[in-house]
Amino acid sequence: MTTTTIPTPHVPAVGPSPSGGRLYWAIADMLTVTKRNLIGYTRVPEAIFFSSVQPIMFVLLFRYVFGGAIPTPGYHYVQFLLPGIFVQTVAFGSIGTSIGLAEDLHKGLIERFRALPMSRWAVLAGRTTADLCRNLFVMALMTAVGYAVGFRIGTNVGEYLFGIVLLLLFAYALSWGFAFIGLSAPNSETAQLMSFPLLFPLTFASSAFVPLQSMPGWLQAFAQHQPVTILVNAARDLMSGTPKPDLVFPPFTTVVSTGQTSSTVFWAVVWSLGILAVLAPVSVRRYRRRAL
């Protein structure tokens, strides 16, 4: 009796070569999680709608209710206000990262991710990237709202777009910090309650809505050197331009020179990259410990 041996066909390796393969699949995992979160936004359009209503209400409130009572040296108030509103919008929009991660943990989705052969940091990177895309949409909407209430680009389109990119970088860095909060909170409601007290002092004790000169001396020391003020000043220089001398009136007599623009932008980039460099590893470490 003759035995016939059937040769085993050669099966090519799936995916890239081992060199660089881990990075390739980590990026693929991140894009997959990002897509999953973006699809979730489209299925709950009410969330995007109401998250956009709040900054619009702030614009209308400060523009038409408080604007006439707030002196802004070198600027018409709407030119002073809108860059600050933009910073506030992306900062508060980053809270969605903590809420989304806390909800995923509560629903057991993170446990399912653990069972998959996927990169650990891709879950957080996918969530923060999806929130970055949402912030981009909200910024486009706020630009249209700003033009409707009288805001005009005081520099040029290139500098304005660079200002948008700078704000998105800052928002992305903040999202990693809120990812840590979302992984530490027992549910999404608690995550939201934990996030707002951190942002409120930074946002309102800044140059976003009023000049720093109008604050008490002890508060000016804090407001002048905190990251939100740095970002607001950079965004204001890039979007509205430097203060106009003919708009300065007592008791505010100091006008910032045009040479300050590059300095404010530099420190805004340093702050954003520094926050990202610190908070991203901390959040990834928290995720690994939470997933144990």
Secondary structure as UniProt FT lines:
FT   TURN            19..20
FT   HELIX           21..43
FT   HELIX           45..61
FT   HELIX           62..66
FT   HELIX           67..69
FT   TURN            73..74
FT   HELIX           77..93
FT   HELIX           95..107
FT   HELIX           109..114
FT   HELIX           120..148
FT   TURN            149..150
FT   HELIX           157..184
FT   HELIX           188..204
FT   TURN            207..209
FT   HELIX           212..214
FT   HELIX           217..225
FT   HELIX           227..239
FT   HELIX           245..247
FT   TURN            250..251
FT   TURN            258..259
FT   HELIX           260..290
//
